[in-house]
Amino acid sequence: MTVQMGTRQVGRSKFVDYLIFIVLLIGGLAFAMPLFYILLNSFKPGREILFSPMSLPSQWTLSGYIKMWETLNVPLLFRNSLILAVSTTVLNLLFDSLAAYALAKISFPGRDRIFSFMIVTMMIPGVLFLIPTYVIIYRLGWVNQFQSLIIPGAVSVYNIFLLRQFAQQIQDEIVEAARVDGASEWGIYWGIILPMMRPALATVGILTFMGSWNDFFGPLLYLNKPELWTLQLGLYQFQTSIPGQNVEQIWAAMAVITVPLIIVFFLLQDQFMAAFANAKFK
């Protein structure tokens, strides 16, 4: 009897595993379909995209990429997007991790109230800060300069929240032992906290890089000179000047914009998954 019950439990467990696998496979295919759709159409002639967008190319061609490269200043747009994305990501990793360490491992008056106030600000719609932020940027003379996007985006309350929750899992005894041994707060942060927060830092890096790379409204608002345009803004201006029969150039440009994000994610996916698997929110 016990053997039969054990066999049934094993059979149910395998059935559940297969069911989960099928659901995840369907979900993965659903999320991969837009990317596949972009890449597929980027290798088609323009007329074929218009009349049969879902079919395989009858003739594979690189004309969209060639014409896009000739028409659009891709190296300049890539450089601008990389400057903004990398700068914003590096500053977020530094400042957000410092704030997270202080809020999680350093006792000071009003710490919990400060953190509560920061969480409350996440509930305020960002559009309410649009006009005041623009006025400040304009009076500082930062319009048509990269710091208009880098400095306001150097800190994220959400990233601080995520890193703080991860830092709280680090045992206080480790930090206290380092302090007893004479380590400074900077030494503890740099030598102990950062290495142990690597999965969370990778997650913050991915999310920040993707957010900055895909940002369209910020460059549209602050960067009016063509030599400062990012890939997103350049693509927007580019598609308005391309006739319908040459639509393959737009699809090629979208593929060029999307591929770097996929590369960044696959390079850091292990750390990304580890952060959410180990996160315990308190």
Stockholm file with secondary structure:
# STOCKHOLM 1.0

chainA/1-282         MTVQMGTRQVGRSKFVDYLIFIVLLIGGLAFAMPLFYILLNSFKPGREILFSPMSLPSQWTLSGYIKMWETLNVPLLFRNSLILAVSTTVLNLLFDSLAAYALAKISFPGRDRIFSFMIVTMMIPGVLFLIPTYVIIYRLGWVNQFQSLIIPGAVSVYNIFLLRQFAQQIQDEIVEAARVDGASEWGIYWGIILPMMRPALATVGILTFMGSWNDFFGPLLYLNKPELWTLQLGLYQFQTSIPGQNVEQIWAAMAVITVPLIIVFFLLQDQFMAAFANAKFK
#=GR chainA/1-282 SS CHHHHHHHHHHHHHHHHHHHHHHHHHHHHHHHHHHHHHHHHHTSCHHHHHHCTTSCCSSCCCHHHHHHHHHSCHHHHHHHHHHHHHHHHHHHHHHHHHHHHHHHHCCCTTHHHHHHHHHHHTTSCGGGGHHHHHHHHHHHTCTTSTHHHHTTTSCCHHHHHHHHHHHTTSCHHHHHHHHHTTCCHHHHIIIIIHHHTHHHHHHHHHHHHHHHHHCCHHHHHHCCSGGGCCHHHHHHHHHTTSCGGGTHHHHHHHHHHHHHHHHHHHHHHHHHHHHHHHCCCC
#=GC SS_cons         CHHHHHHHHHHHHHHHHHHHHHHHHHHHHHHHHHHHHHHHHHTSCHHHHHHCTTSCCSSCCCHHHHHHHHHSCHHHHHHHHHHHHHHHHHHHHHHHHHHHHHHHHCCCTTHHHHHHHHHHHTTSCGGGGHHHHHHHHHHHTCTTSTHHHHTTTSCCHHHHHHHHHHHTTSCHHHHHHHHHTTCCHHHHIIIIIHHHTHHHHHHHHHHHHHHHHHCCHHHHHHCCSGGGCCHHHHHHHHHTTSCGGGTHHHHHHHHHHHHHHHHHHHHHHHHHHHHHHHCCCC
//
